[in-house]
Amino acid sequence: MKGTSGVGVELARSLAEYALSVQYESLDLRTAKEMKARIVDALGCAIGAYGEEPVAIGRRAVAGLRGTGKSTLLGTKSKTTPELATFVNGLMIRYFDFNDTYLSREPAHPSDNLAPCFAVGESEATPGKETIAAAVAAYEIQCRLCDAANIRSRGWDHVNYGLVSSSLAAAKLMGLDGRKAAESVNIALGAHIAMRQVRTGELSMWKGASFSNAARNGVFGALLAREGMTGPSPIFEGEMGFFRQVSGRFSLDIQAFGGRGGAYKVNETYIKYWPAEYHAQSAIWAALEVRRHMKDLGNVRSVLVETHEAGLNILGKDKEKWKPKTRETADHSLPYIVGMALMHGTVDNSTYSTKSLTDPNNLRFIRKIRVVEDSEFTALYPATGIANRVTVTERGGREIRAQIVVPKGHPLNPMTRDDIEAKFLRLTKKRLGEVRAREALSRLWNLEKERDLAGILGLLRVDGGSKA
């Protein structure tokens, strides 16, 4: 492998040494700003999802296991152990499918790493700037692994890369040395490989929990490594290791990672404008543009959505996408998302209500939609565009067409600070009140000045949410 710290050095050890080397003081201003933007975005998503059923299930389950701990369950006064807080808080961040995205050979949601960063950071009483540095390192490691190899086509879930990034973020915040940090990877990756079935067919509540469970295992792996536990190695290169069993062989040039030879990957991640899987973002914008030129919804004969390979295979391949029974399936359905944008002129959390999912008018309209791959769009993906084209054909033959290549929130068309703050306030004002929501925003934008995380997490306590 190129770029390791020495000839024959195991990848787990090289990644551990990289994670431990990332320091807040060495971050460039853009990277620090972009990392804080994603923290604001993710915590807004988490508080917005506070009352959702899977989140409540997670809190109830953790309540019976709580024991003693210093990590806050987001939105509450309750404390628990860092691995349990990681699970519940990560589920909150992920549930709406509104948190950030990275698209490469393997797609990912790097802000899933923020739950372990905050849970361990609070437990260890680390300053805000150290939490930022750990988050940057986690983003870097997960995104570089996503660049290296596609595992979804081999039947594995992308959260397996999160086992590595979350365990190393936790190890960094715990102050482990390189050897113990590498053992946290060996433990987490060796025992907790997740299957891609979580994102196939009719999707379950576990779609939003898959990474938070991986991160829970990553944190627990770091806790065990701190006490001296060793794990199977070499976990990537071994006879029955990750390369042979999961990903296939790949190499990583760690000298090209952020802060060394390259730019930090957090700057290449995408923030979502709409609460829908990222491959559908440009399709929503295209559908809204088409809708502006439609005169009568009842005059629509057919709808064609032309997309890229990932858009088809993740959002438009399964028959369940045309009649989704769960929110998790609906926000991963191109026909449903495009249909709702055309019919109702927006996509928001109410788009996925039971009423909307079972509305006969919605279901009849969705049956008019066809999804196909456009090879030119696939060639653009992902660096130069996440393209979708929507064509409505009316009775009589008139066609209305719109194509969006770079949706808002893509690094080539980024959301502004005002956009991100508006999203945060939409998601949190109902739960926190506007005054406290704005105070939390101000503190998060200045996270590097916080001596610990307790004050900010206290501001995120939901009114009436003092109990877990």
BELQUIPE-V118268 format. One record per pair of residues at least 12 apart in sequence whose ideal C-beta (glycine too) atoms are under 7 Angstrom apart, sorted by the first residue. I is the first residue (numbers start at 1). J is the second residue. D is the distance in Angstrom with one decimal. If there is no record, write none. Layout:
i->{I;I}
j->{J;J}
d->{D;D}
//
This chain:
i->{1;1;2;2;3;3;3;3;3;4;5;10;10;10;10;11;11;11;12;12;12;12;12;12;13;13;14;15;15;15;15;16;16;16;16;16;16;17;18;18;19;19;19;19;19;20;20;20;22;22;22;22;23;24;24;24;24;24;26;27;30;31;31;31;31;32;32;34;34;35;35;35;35;36;36;36;36;37;38;38;38;38;38;39;39;39;39;40;40;40;40;40;41;41;41;41;41;41;41;42;42;42;42;43;43;44;44;44;44;45;45;45;45;45;46;46;46;46;47;47;47;47;47;47;47;47;48;48;48;49;49;49;50;50;50;50;50;52;54;54;54;54;54;55;55;55;58;58;58;59;59;59;62;62;62;62;63;65;66;66;67;69;69;69;70;70;71;71;71;71;72;72;72;73;73;73;73;74;74;74;75;75;75;75;76;76;76;76;76;77;77;78;78;82;82;82;82;83;83;83;83;85;86;86;86;86;86;86;86;87;87;87;89;89;89;90;90;90;90;90;91;91;91;93;93;93;93;94;94;94;94;94;95;96;96;97;97;97;97;98;98;99;100;100;100;100;101;101;101;101;102;102;102;102;102;103;103;103;104;104;104;105;105;105;105;106;106;106;106;106;106;106;107;107;108;108;108;108;108;109;110;110;110;110;112;112;112;112;113;113;113;113;113;113;113;113;113;114;115;115;116;116;116;116;116;116;117;117;117;117;117;117;118;118;119;120;120;120;120;121;121;121;122;122;122;124;124;125;126;126;127;127;127;128;128;128;128;128;129;130;131;131;132;132;134;134;134;135;136;136;137;137;137;138;138;138;138;139;139;139;140;140;140;140;141;141;141;142;142;142;143;144;144;144;145;145;146;148;148;149;149;149;151;151;152;154;155;155;156;156;156;156;156;157;157;157;157;157;157;159;159;159;159;160;160;160;162;162;162;162;163;163;163;163;163;163;164;164;166;166;166;166;167;167;167;167;167;167;168;168;168;170;170;170;170;171;171;171;174;174;176;176;176;180;180;183;183;183;183;184;184;184;185;186;186;186;186;187;187;187;187;187;188;188;188;189;189;190;190;190;192;192;193;194;194;198;200;201;201;202;202;202;202;203;203;203;203;204;204;205;207;208;267;268;270;270;270;271;271;271;272;273;273;273;273;274;275;275;275;275;276;276;276;277;277;277;277;278;279;279;279;279;279;280;280;280;281;281;281;282;282;282;282;282;282;283;283;283;283;283;283;283;284;284;284;285;285;286;286;286;286;286;286;287;287;287;287;288;288;289;290;290;290;290;290;291;291;291;293;294;294;297;299;299;300;300;300;301;301;301;302;302;302;303;303;303;303;303;303;304;304;305;305;305;305;305;305;306;306;306;306;306;307;307;307;307;307;307;308;308;308;308;308;308;309;309;310;311;311;312;312;314;315;315;315;316;316;316;321;321;321;321;322;322;322;323;324;324;325;327;330;330;331;334;335;335;335;336;338;338;339;339;339;339;340;343;343;374;380;385;385;386;386;387;387;388;389;389;390;421;424;425;431;431;432;432;433;436;439;440;440;440;443;443;443;444}
j->{251;252;251;253;252;253;254;255;256;254;17;233;234;236;237;236;237;252;182;185;186;233;235;236;178;182;254;141;164;168;185;168;171;178;181;182;185;178;254;257;137;141;168;172;181;172;178;181;133;136;137;259;133;129;130;132;133;448;259;136;267;136;264;266;267;132;448;266;267;132;135;136;266;132;444;445;447;420;100;111;266;269;271;114;135;444;447;420;424;441;444;445;99;100;111;271;420;423;424;93;99;111;114;444;460;423;424;427;428;93;96;98;99;427;74;89;92;93;74;75;427;428;431;432;460;462;96;427;428;92;95;96;75;92;431;462;465;95;91;95;205;208;209;91;92;95;87;88;91;73;88;468;80;84;88;468;468;84;80;84;81;81;82;123;122;123;85;119;122;123;85;122;457;85;88;89;468;89;92;460;460;461;462;465;461;465;466;467;468;461;466;467;468;119;120;123;219;216;219;220;223;119;115;116;119;212;215;216;219;212;213;216;115;118;119;112;115;211;212;215;208;209;212;111;112;114;115;109;112;208;211;212;208;275;349;275;276;277;331;272;275;111;269;270;271;272;269;270;272;278;143;146;268;269;270;278;382;386;146;147;382;146;147;149;150;146;149;150;151;152;158;161;158;310;142;143;146;158;161;211;139;142;143;269;162;211;212;215;135;138;139;142;162;165;166;169;215;135;212;215;166;169;170;215;218;219;131;134;135;138;169;173;131;453;219;170;173;174;219;134;173;453;453;454;457;173;174;452;173;452;450;451;452;447;448;449;450;453;448;173;447;453;447;448;169;172;173;169;264;266;168;169;172;165;166;168;169;265;266;269;257;258;264;265;164;165;168;161;162;165;265;252;257;265;161;164;161;250;252;247;248;250;246;247;196;246;195;196;193;194;195;196;246;194;195;196;198;199;210;194;210;211;214;193;194;246;211;214;215;218;188;189;192;214;217;218;185;189;214;215;218;219;184;185;188;218;221;222;181;184;185;184;218;219;222;184;222;225;222;226;222;225;226;225;226;225;229;230;231;221;222;225;235;231;232;233;235;221;224;225;229;231;217;218;221;235;242;231;232;235;214;217;246;210;214;210;318;318;320;320;325;326;329;326;328;329;332;326;328;328;328;328;411;411;409;410;411;409;415;420;409;407;408;409;415;347;331;347;348;349;331;337;347;314;315;331;332;386;310;311;314;315;386;315;334;337;386;407;409;386;387;388;404;405;407;305;307;334;337;338;388;390;337;341;347;404;407;388;389;390;402;403;404;338;341;342;390;341;345;402;342;390;392;400;402;341;342;345;400;392;400;343;394;395;368;392;394;393;394;395;368;370;393;338;342;368;369;390;392;370;391;334;338;369;371;388;390;372;374;377;388;389;334;371;373;374;377;388;373;374;377;378;381;387;373;378;381;334;388;371;373;332;332;333;334;334;335;371;333;334;335;336;335;366;367;363;336;357;357;352;352;357;352;371;366;369;371;366;369;390;362;365;366;369;362;362;365;389;405;405;406;407;410;403;405;404;401;403;402;441;441;437;462;463;460;462;463;459;459;456;459;460;455;456;459;456}
d->{4.5;6.2;5.6;4.4;6.6;3.9;3.9;3.9;6.5;6.2;5.5;6.3;4.4;6.9;6.4;4.3;6.7;6.7;4.5;4.3;5.9;6.7;5.4;6.3;6.3;4.3;5.4;5.8;6.5;6.3;6.8;6.0;6.9;5.0;3.7;4.2;6.6;4.8;5.4;5.8;4.3;6.4;4.0;5.2;6.6;5.7;6.1;6.2;5.1;5.7;4.1;6.1;5.7;3.9;6.6;5.6;4.4;6.4;5.8;6.3;6.3;6.4;4.5;6.1;6.2;6.5;6.9;5.2;5.2;5.5;5.7;5.4;5.2;6.9;6.5;5.9;5.8;5.5;5.3;5.3;6.7;6.7;6.9;6.1;6.9;5.9;6.6;5.8;5.5;6.6;5.0;6.9;6.6;6.2;6.9;5.4;5.7;6.7;7.0;4.8;5.1;4.0;4.9;6.8;6.5;6.1;3.6;4.3;5.5;5.4;5.6;4.7;4.8;6.3;5.2;6.3;3.8;4.6;6.9;6.1;6.2;4.6;5.3;6.6;5.8;6.8;6.2;3.3;6.5;4.9;4.2;5.3;4.5;6.7;5.7;5.2;6.5;5.4;6.2;6.1;4.3;6.0;6.7;5.8;5.4;6.2;6.3;4.4;5.1;6.3;5.8;4.7;5.8;4.8;5.6;6.8;5.1;6.2;4.6;6.9;6.1;3.8;6.6;6.7;6.2;4.5;3.6;4.3;5.2;4.8;6.5;6.1;4.4;5.8;5.4;6.9;5.3;4.7;5.6;6.0;6.3;6.3;4.0;4.7;6.5;5.3;6.3;6.6;5.2;6.3;4.9;6.9;3.9;4.3;4.8;4.4;5.4;4.8;4.3;4.5;6.8;3.9;4.9;4.6;4.5;6.6;4.9;5.0;5.0;4.9;6.2;4.2;4.2;6.7;6.2;5.9;3.4;6.2;2.8;5.3;5.7;5.1;4.6;6.2;6.5;6.4;5.8;6.5;5.9;4.6;6.1;6.4;4.3;5.1;6.4;6.1;6.5;5.9;4.6;5.5;4.3;4.5;5.1;6.1;5.1;6.8;6.7;4.7;6.7;3.9;5.0;6.1;6.9;4.7;7.0;6.6;3.8;6.7;4.5;4.8;6.3;6.2;6.2;6.1;4.3;4.1;6.8;5.2;5.8;6.3;5.1;6.8;5.9;6.8;5.7;6.9;5.1;5.1;6.6;6.7;4.5;5.4;6.2;5.4;6.0;4.0;7.0;6.5;6.3;3.8;6.5;6.5;6.7;5.4;5.7;5.8;6.9;6.0;6.1;5.8;4.6;5.6;5.4;4.6;6.2;5.1;5.4;5.0;4.8;6.6;5.3;6.9;6.7;6.1;6.8;4.7;4.4;6.5;6.1;7.0;5.3;5.3;4.4;6.3;6.4;5.3;6.0;5.1;5.5;7.0;6.5;5.7;6.5;4.0;5.3;6.6;3.5;6.7;4.2;6.6;7.0;6.4;6.1;6.0;4.5;4.8;5.1;6.9;5.9;5.8;6.7;6.3;6.2;4.2;6.5;6.8;4.0;5.6;4.4;6.8;5.7;5.0;6.0;5.0;5.9;4.4;6.1;5.1;5.9;3.9;3.7;6.0;6.3;6.6;4.2;6.4;6.2;4.2;5.8;4.3;5.9;4.5;6.0;5.3;5.4;6.9;6.4;5.1;6.6;6.9;6.5;5.6;5.4;4.1;6.2;5.1;5.5;6.8;5.8;5.2;4.8;4.3;4.3;5.6;5.8;6.5;5.1;4.6;6.0;7.0;4.3;4.9;5.8;5.1;6.3;5.3;5.4;6.1;6.6;3.9;3.3;6.5;4.2;5.3;4.3;3.6;4.8;5.3;6.0;6.9;6.5;6.8;6.0;4.5;3.8;4.7;4.5;6.7;5.8;5.6;6.7;6.4;5.8;4.5;6.2;4.1;6.8;5.3;5.3;4.4;4.0;4.1;6.4;3.0;5.7;4.9;4.7;3.8;5.7;6.3;6.4;3.6;5.2;4.6;3.7;5.1;6.1;5.3;4.2;5.4;6.4;4.4;6.3;5.7;6.3;4.9;6.9;5.4;5.4;4.6;5.9;6.5;5.4;5.9;3.6;4.4;6.0;6.8;6.2;6.6;4.3;6.8;6.9;5.5;5.2;5.3;6.7;4.6;5.0;6.6;5.7;7.0;4.8;4.9;6.5;4.9;6.7;6.6;6.4;5.8;5.1;5.1;5.7;6.8;6.0;5.9;4.9;6.8;5.5;4.2;6.0;5.6;6.2;5.9;5.7;4.7;6.7;4.0;6.6;5.4;6.1;4.5;3.9;6.7;4.1;6.1;6.9;6.0;6.6;5.3;3.7;6.3;6.2;4.9;5.4;4.5;5.6;5.5;6.3;4.2;4.3;6.0;4.6;4.8;3.8;5.0;4.9;5.6;6.8;3.8;6.7;5.2;5.3;5.0;4.8;7.0;5.4;6.0;4.9;6.4;6.2;6.3;4.8;5.3;6.3;5.6;6.0;5.1;6.0;5.0;5.2;7.0;4.8;6.7;6.9;5.4;4.4;6.8;5.4;5.4;4.5;5.5;5.5;6.4;4.7;6.4;5.6;5.7;4.3;6.8;6.9;4.3;6.5;6.3;6.3;6.7;6.3;5.1;6.7;6.9;4.1;4.5;4.4;6.2;5.7;4.5;6.4;6.3;6.5;6.1;4.6;6.7;5.7;6.1;4.1;4.3;6.7;3.4;3.9;6.8;5.6;6.5;5.4;5.7;6.6;6.2;5.4;6.0;6.7;4.1;4.9;6.1;5.9;5.1;5.1;4.1;6.1;5.9;6.2;6.0;6.6;5.2;4.4;5.7;7.0;6.6;5.8;6.8;6.7;3.9;5.4;6.2;6.5;6.8;4.4;6.2;6.6;4.1;5.7;5.9;6.0;5.7;4.6;6.6;6.9;6.9;6.7;5.8;5.9;6.6;4.3;5.9;7.0;5.1;6.6;6.4}
//
